[in-house]
C-alpha cells in the first residue's frame, strides 16, 4: 500500500503521525507532502527564503526519518494558496509519480485558508492525475514533449527530465482529519503501538514553535479518541465516501 499525506505546513502532519508510522512499520510506502514551507511562522522573523527552505527541509527530513517516509515540499506560498488548477496540477503530477492508494489531508472546513485549499487541491488532483494529457501538461496547458530518443542513453542531454508520466487511475481512498460537521463516516486507527513516535514528532515541533501545551495533553487527546474506539490510543479521520465498505460481521 502507498499512502500520501498532503498538508499545508510542516507540523500539520502531527494529527496522523501515529497512523503513518504504523503503516510504515508494516512495510507500506509513505510520502509526506507539504504544499508550503510555512515560511510566515513568526519564529523565522526576517530570515531569507533560502534559509527558511533549508530549515524546513531539515524539519521534513527529521520527521520523515522518524516515521519511515519519503517527503516532498512544494512552495505555493504560506497563507497565499488559492486552490486553483495550477496548484492541483502540481500535486496531480506527484500522484502520477508516487501512485498512492490512499491520501490523508485536512478537513474541508478548517478556519485556516491554506488548510482548506490543500484539502481542495488534494481532492481535485485525484481526477487530474487520471488524465494522461493533463498530467503531461507544462506551463500554459501545452502538452509535455515526448522523451527524446537517445539510442539507449537514459540521460536527457539538457538535464531536464521530460519523461512522460503515466496517469494514475487506480481508486484513491481519501481520508481527512475528523471534523464534527463532516457528512462522511468516521474512521479510527489504533495507534497504541506508535504513540511514542507521534509524541516525539509533536514534541519536536513544540520545541521549535515554543508551544505551551505539554506531552500529557497530547497523549490525552489520543487517549480520548481511543476511548471512543475501544482502544488505548487512536487517531480519528473522516473517509470521503458515502458509505463504508461492508464487513463480514458486526463488531
LOGU-652618 format. One record per atom (N, C-alpha, C): x negated, y, z; residue in one letter. Coordinates in steps of 0.05 Angstrom, whole numbers, plus 5000, padded with zeros to 4 digits. Layout:
BEGIN
XYZA/...
//
This chain:
BEGIN
498349765000X/500050005000X/498250255000X/499150464986X/497750714985X/499550934995X/498651085015X/500251295027X/498751555024X/500251765016X/499152035014X/500652215034X/499252345051X/500352535070X/499752815059X/501852965053X/501653225040X/502553445059X/500753615067X/501453825086X/500254095077X/501154305090X/500254575081X/497654655094X/497254595119X/494854695134X/493554475149X/490954485152X/489554295170X/490654335198X/491554125210X/492854075236X/495753985232X/496954045208X/499753955204X/500053645205X/497853505200X/497953215200X/498053085227X/497953245248X/498053135275X/500552965279X/502753045267X/505252905271X/505452625260X/503552555242X/503552285231X/500852145233X/499052255250X/496352145251X/496251855261X/497951795280X/498051525290X/499151325269X/501151415254X/502151245232X/500051195211X/498651405203X/496651375182X/494351195192X/493551235216X/491351065227X/492150775229X/494650725235X/495650455237X/495650315210X/496550465190X/496450355162X/493650315153X/491850505159X/489050475150X/487850225163X/488450175188X/487349945202X/488449685190X/490749695178X/491849465164X/490649415137X/489049605128X/487749585102X/489049745080X/491149905086X/492450075066X/490650305059X/491050415035X/489450645026X/490950895034X/489551085046X/490751325056X/489351565044X/490851765035X/489652025027X/491052255041X/489452415055X/490452665068X/490152885048X/492253045044X/492253265025X/493253515039X/491653735036X/492553995046X/492754185022X/495054325021X/495554504998X/494154775001X/493354845026X/491855085031X/489655025050X/487855215054X/485755195073X/486455285101X/488855395103X/489655515129X/487755745136X/487055905116X/484956105120X/485856345136X/488456375140X/489356605155X/489356565185X/488556325194X/488256285223X/486556495236X/487556615258X/486156835270X/483256765279X/482756505283X/480056425291X/477956495270X/478756535245X/476856585224X/476056885222X/477757055233X/477157345232X/476557435203X/474257565200X/473457655173X/471557465159X/471557215167X/469757025154X/470357005124X/468256975108X/468656965079X/470156715071X/471456725048X/472956495038X/471156255034X/468756305026X/466856085022X/466255945048X/465856095069X/465255985095X/467755835107X/470155955103X/472555825111X/472855555098X/472355555071X/472455305056X/470555095068X/468155175075X/466254985086X/467254875113X/468255055130X/469254965156X/471554785154X/473454855136X/475854685133X/475054415121X/473154405103X/472354145093X/471053975115X/469754105134X/468753955157X/471053845173X/473054015178X/475453915193X/476753675178X/477153705152X/478453495137X/476753235137X/474153265135X/472453025135X/472552885162X/472553045183X/472552925210X/475152775215X/477452905208X/480052775213X/480352525195X/479552555170X/479752325151X/478152085161X/475752145171X/474051925181X/475351795205X/476451955222X/477751855247X/480151665239X/481551745219X/483951585210X/483051345193X/481051385177X/480251195157X/481451255130X/481351515122X/482751605099X/480851755080X/481751795055X/480651985037X/481952255043X/480852475032X/482152735036X/481652915012X/483453115008X/483353294986X/484553564994X/483153784988X/484154054992X/484954184966X/487254304965X/487954504945X/487454774958X/487554984942X/487255254952X/489555434941X/491955364949X/494355504939X/494955764954X/493455824975X/493756074989X/495456055014X/494156075037X/495556065063X/497656275064X/500156195070X/502556365071X/503056515045X/502056395023X/502556514996X/503856314977X/504456074987X/505655874969X/508355964959X/508955884934X/511455964922X/513355734916X/512255484915X/513855254907X/514355234877X/512855394861X/513255394832X/512055144820X/512655114794X/511954874779X/508954834778X/507355044776X/504555014774X/503354884798X/504454944822X/503554814846X/504254524846X/506754464839X/507654184838X/506054024817X/505254154795X/503754014775X/500953934785X/499654114800X/497154044812X/497353784829X/499553774844X/499953544861X/500653294845X/502253334824X/503053114807X/500652984794X/498653134787X/496253024775X/494752854796X/494852944821X/493652784843X/495252524848X/497852544846X/499552294848X/498752094826X/498352204802X/497752024779X/494951904783X/493252034798X/490551924803X/490551724826X/491851804849X/491851634873X/493951414872X/496251474859X/498451284854X/499751194881X/500851374896X/501951304922X/504551144920X/504950964940X/507450834944X/509250974963X/508051144980X/509651304999X/508251575003X/509851775009X/508852045015X/510052125041X/508452255058X/509452375083X/508852675081X/510952835088X/510553125087X/512353265108X/512553525105X/514153685123X/517153645117X/518853735136X/521753745132X/522453975114X/524853975103X/525754185084X/526454445098X/526854445124X/528054685137X/526154805157X/523554745156X/521754855175X/521555165172X/521255315194X/521155605192X/518755715175X/516455575175X/514155675160X/514655625130X/514455845114X/514955805086X/512955615072X/510455615080X/508555425068X/509455135073X/510555075096X/511454805102X/513754725084X/515654915081X/517954855063X/517054825034X/515255005026X/514354984998X/512754734993X/511154645013X/509654405010X/511554165007X/513654155023X/515553935021X/516853944994X/517454184984X/518754214957X/516954104935X/514454194934X/512754104912X/512053814915X/511853714940X/511353424943X/513553254931X/516053354934X/518353214922X/518453254892X/518053494883X/518153554854X/516053404839X/513653374852X/511453244838X/512052944832X/513852824847X/514552544841X/515652524812X/517352704805X/518452694778X/516452784757X/514852994763X/512853084743X/510752864738X/510052714758X/507952514755X/508952284738X/511552254733X/512652034717X/512452084687X/511752334679X/511952404651X/509152454640X/508252284621X/505552294611X/504752574600X/506552694585X/505852954573X/505553174594X/506953144616X/506753344637X/504153304653X/503553064662X/501153034679X/498553074663X/498753084636X/496453144620X/496453424609X/498153604620X/498053884612X/495554014623X/494654224609X/492654404620X/494054674622X/492554884627X/493755144631X/495555234608X/497855364615X/499655454594X/501455244582X/501455004595X/503254794585X/502254654560X/499754694553X/498654564529X/497754274537X/497954084519X/497053814525X/494053794530X/493253624548X/490453574552X/489353434528X/486953514518X/485853374495X/485153084502X/485152904483X/484352624488X/481452604495X/480752404510X/477952354517X/476252314492X/473952444490X/472352414465X/471152134462X/470652054438X/469351804432X/466351854433X/465051754453X/462151794456X/460651534453X/461751354437X/460451104430X/459550944454X/461350924473X/460750754496X/459650914520X/458951164516X/457851324538X/460251444553X/460451374579X/462751464595X/462551754602X/460251874601X/459952154608X/461052334587X/462152564595X/463052764577X/460952974575X/460053034551X/457653204548X/457953474560X/460453584560X/460853854571X/460753854601X/460853614613X/461053594642X/463953614652X/465853654634X/468653674642X/470053404639X/471553334659X/473053074658X/475653124644X/475953024619X/478453064604X/479752794599X/479152594615X/480452334611X/483452374615X/485052244599X/487952264601X/488852104625X/490752234640X/491852104663X/494151924655X/494451704668X/496751524664X/498951604683X/501251654673X/503551734690X/504051524712X/504951614735X/505551434757X/508551414760X/509651184753X/512551154751X/513750964772X/512050854789X/513050674810X/514650834830X/516550704844X/518050854864X/516250954887X/516851184897X/515351304919X/517351354941X/516851234964X/518651284988X/517751545000X/519651725005X/518951995013X/519752045042X/517752055059X/518252095088X/517652385095X/519352495113X/518952765122X/518952765153X/517652965164X/517752995193X/520653025202X/521352905224X/524052905234X/525153185237X/527553235228X/528953485232X/531853415241X/532753535263X/535453465272X/537653505252X/537253705234X/539353765214X/539153595189X/537153425187X/536753275163X/539053085158X/540053055133X/542152865127X/541052585123X/538452545124X/537252295117X/536752125141X/536651855137X/536351675160X/533651705174X/533651645200X/531251665216X/529651405214X/527051435216X/525251205217X/523251255239X/522851065256X/520751075277X/518550885271X/516050965276X/513750785273X/512550755301X/512150505309X/510950445334X/507950505332X/506950715346X/504150795344X/502750745370X/503750555386X/502450495411X/499450415407X/498950275386X/496250175381X/494350395373X/495350615362X/493650825351X/494051085365X/495251075389X/495751325404X/493051475409X/490951335417X/488451465424X/487251605400X/487551495376X/486551635352X/488051885348X/490751875349X/492352105345X/491852325366X/491452235391X/490852425413X/488152555409X/486252415399X/483552525394X/483752745372X/485352695351X/485652885330X/487053135340X/489153095356X/490553325368X/488653495385X/486953355401X/485053505418X/482953655402X/482153535379X/480253665361X/481253935352X/483753935343X/484854185334X/485454375358X/486354265380X/486954425403X/484454585412X/482154455411X/479654585419X/478954805399X/479454765373X/478854965353X/480655205355X/483255155358X/485255375358X/485555495386X/484455365406X/484855455434X/487755445442X/489155225434X/491855185442X/492055145472X/494355205484X/494655185513X/495854915522X/497054765504X/498254515512X/496154305519X/496954105535X/495053915545X/495353635531X/493453465536X/493553195526X/496053045537X/496753105562X/499052975574X/501653055559X/501853305550X/504253395536X/504353255509X/502053215496X/502053075470X/503052785474X/501952655494X/502752375500X/505752355507X/506752545522X/509552535529X/511352565505X/510552725486X/512052755461X/512252485447X/510052345445X/510152085432X/511651875449X/511451905475X/512951725492X/515951775490X/516752025487X/519552085483X/520751965458X/519251975436X/520151845412X/520151545416X/518251445431X/518151155436X/520651055452X/521451215471X/523751135487X/526251115469X/526551295450X/528851275432X/528751025414X/526350925409X/525950705391X/525450435405X/525250445431X/524750195446X/521950095446X/520050285442X/517150215444X/515750415462X/513250375467X/511850555486X/511350825474X/510250835449X/509651085435X/510551065406X/511551285395X/512451275367X/512251545354X/512251545328X/512451785311X/515051755296X/516351985290X/519051995281X/519252145254X/520652025235X/520952135209X/523752115199X/524352265178X/526752215161X/525852095135X/527251905125X/526751785098X/528651905079X/527652045058X/529452185039X/530751975021X/532751855031X/534251655016X/537151655027X/539051575011X/541751575021X/542251375043X/540951135040X/541350925059X/538750775062X/538350655086X/536050485090X/536550215075X/534350075070X/534649815057X/536049625076X/537449425065X/538749215081X/536649055096X/537348975120X/535648805136X/536848525139X/535348335147X/536348055148X/538348025171X/537848155194X/539548125217X/539648395232X/541648425248X/541748655266X/539548625287X/538548845297X/536548835319X/537848725344X/
//
